[in-house]
Amino acid sequence: MNKPNDRPAEDCGYRTGPLPACGSLALAYVPDQQEADPRYEPPQALARGTLFPGLDLPWKNVVNRTPEDMTPLEELMALGFVIQELGLYLDTHARDREALALYTRYVALYKEGEERYTARCGPLKQMQVTEAGGYTWATGAWPWTAGEGGKG
């Protein structure tokens, strides 16, 4: 005797909207994160979408490659991504002292890079140009006017 799931897909009307009674169920799988995995460097982690090679499962064999030369802003984005990833990892691996030390190091690097970038190119965030009772983001030099008296 045939079961409902043995029918061909065209008999199930799978293209017509709601899941038919004969539709198969899917099981989600999330691989366990191994603490011993090496970690990607920040630029590669940003390009790959994860800090952890063990969780790097390319979608349909599409592999995002790390750009050869990163701009200072892309470097800050990569550091920010890694800080976020490590923070999420530390939520579930609170005893991992190596990850905590790495997190602390990357936060310091991010702050240093943000200061250098802001000094050279101007503010990165709106809160960096907000003053008590006002704002200054529209009164300073724009990045593209660096040769005309702007920062840079």
C-alpha positions as CSV (number, residue, x, y, z in Angstrom):
1,M,0.0,0.0,0.0
2,N,1.3,3.4,-0.9
3,K,1.8,6.1,1.7
4,P,0.9,9.7,1.0
5,N,4.6,10.6,0.9
6,D,5.2,8.1,-1.9
7,R,3.2,10.1,-4.4
8,P,5.1,12.1,-7.0
9,A,5.6,15.8,-6.2
10,E,3.4,16.9,-9.1
11,D,0.4,15.1,-7.5
12,C,0.9,17.0,-4.3
13,G,0.4,20.5,-5.7
14,Y,3.6,21.7,-4.1
15,R,3.6,24.8,-6.3
16,T,0.2,26.0,-5.4
17,G,0.8,27.6,-2.0
18,P,0.3,26.0,1.3
19,L,2.1,22.8,2.2
20,P,0.1,19.8,1.0
21,A,-0.8,17.0,3.3
22,C,1.7,14.8,1.5
23,G,4.6,17.3,1.9
24,S,7.7,15.9,3.5
25,L,9.1,17.4,6.7
26,A,12.6,18.8,7.0
27,L,14.9,18.5,9.8
28,A,17.2,21.4,10.7
29,Y,20.8,20.6,11.7
30,V,23.3,22.9,13.3
31,P,26.7,21.5,13.7
32,D,28.3,21.5,17.2
33,Q,30.8,24.3,17.6
34,Q,34.2,22.8,18.5
35,E,36.2,24.9,21.0
36,A,39.5,23.7,19.5
37,D,38.8,25.1,16.1
38,P,41.3,27.7,14.9
39,R,39.6,31.1,14.2
40,Y,39.7,33.1,11.0
41,E,41.5,36.4,11.0
42,P,39.0,39.4,11.0
43,P,39.0,40.2,7.3
44,Q,38.5,36.5,6.4
45,A,35.8,36.1,9.0
46,L,33.9,39.1,7.6
47,A,34.1,37.6,4.1
48,R,33.2,34.1,5.2
49,G,30.3,35.2,7.5
50,T,31.7,33.4,10.5
51,L,34.7,33.6,12.8
52,F,34.8,29.8,13.2
53,P,35.9,27.5,10.3
54,G,34.0,24.6,11.8
55,L,30.7,26.5,11.2
56,D,31.7,27.7,7.7
57,L,29.3,25.9,5.5
58,P,29.2,27.6,2.1
59,W,25.7,27.9,0.6
60,K,25.5,26.1,-2.7
61,N,29.3,25.9,-2.9
62,V,29.6,29.7,-3.2
63,V,32.7,30.8,-1.3
64,N,33.2,34.5,-0.4
65,R,36.8,35.4,-0.8
66,T,38.7,37.9,1.3
67,P,39.6,41.0,-0.6
68,E,43.3,41.4,-1.1
69,D,43.5,45.0,0.1
70,M,41.0,46.3,2.7
71,T,40.3,49.9,3.3
72,P,40.6,51.3,6.8
73,L,36.8,51.3,7.1
74,E,36.6,47.6,5.9
75,E,39.2,46.7,8.5
76,L,37.0,48.3,11.2
77,M,34.0,46.5,9.9
78,A,36.0,43.2,10.1
79,L,37.1,43.9,13.6
80,G,33.5,44.8,14.6
81,F,32.2,41.6,13.1
82,V,34.8,39.5,15.0
83,I,34.0,41.3,18.2
84,Q,30.3,40.5,17.7
85,E,31.0,36.8,16.8
86,L,33.3,36.4,19.9
87,G,30.7,38.0,22.1
88,L,28.1,35.5,20.9
89,Y,30.5,32.7,21.4
90,L,31.3,33.8,24.9
91,D,27.6,33.8,25.7
92,T,27.7,30.0,25.6
93,H,31.4,29.4,26.4
94,A,32.0,31.7,29.4
95,R,35.0,29.7,30.6
96,D,37.0,30.0,27.4
97,R,39.8,32.4,28.7
98,E,41.6,32.3,25.3
99,A,38.4,33.6,23.6
100,L,37.9,36.3,26.3
101,A,41.5,37.5,25.8
102,L,41.1,37.6,22.1
103,Y,37.8,39.5,22.5
104,T,39.5,42.0,24.8
105,R,42.4,42.4,22.3
106,Y,40.1,43.0,19.4
107,V,38.0,45.5,21.3
108,A,41.2,47.5,22.0
109,L,42.3,47.3,18.3
110,Y,38.8,48.5,17.3
111,K,38.9,51.5,19.6
112,E,42.4,52.4,18.4
113,G,41.4,52.0,14.8
114,E,38.2,54.0,15.3
115,E,40.2,56.9,16.9
116,R,42.7,56.9,14.0
117,Y,39.9,56.7,11.4
118,T,37.8,59.5,13.1
119,A,40.9,61.7,13.3
120,R,41.6,61.2,9.6
121,C,38.2,60.9,8.0
122,G,35.7,62.3,10.5
123,P,33.1,60.6,12.7
124,L,31.8,57.1,12.0
125,K,28.7,57.3,14.2
126,Q,26.0,59.8,14.7
127,M,26.6,59.7,18.5
128,Q,30.2,61.0,17.9
129,V,28.9,64.3,16.6
130,T,25.9,64.8,19.0
131,E,26.4,67.4,21.6
132,A,24.2,68.3,24.5
133,G,21.2,70.2,23.0
134,G,22.4,69.9,19.4
135,Y,24.4,68.1,16.8
136,T,27.5,68.9,14.6
137,W,27.3,66.3,11.9
138,A,26.2,68.8,9.2
139,T,28.6,71.5,10.2
140,G,32.0,69.8,9.7
141,A,34.0,69.0,6.6
142,W,32.7,66.1,4.4
143,P,35.1,63.3,3.5
144,W,35.1,64.2,-0.2
145,T,36.2,67.8,0.6
146,A,39.4,66.8,2.3
147,G,41.4,68.7,-0.3
148,E,39.3,71.8,0.3
149,G,40.0,72.3,4.0
150,G,38.3,69.1,5.3
151,K,40.0,66.5,7.4
152,G,42.5,64.1,5.8
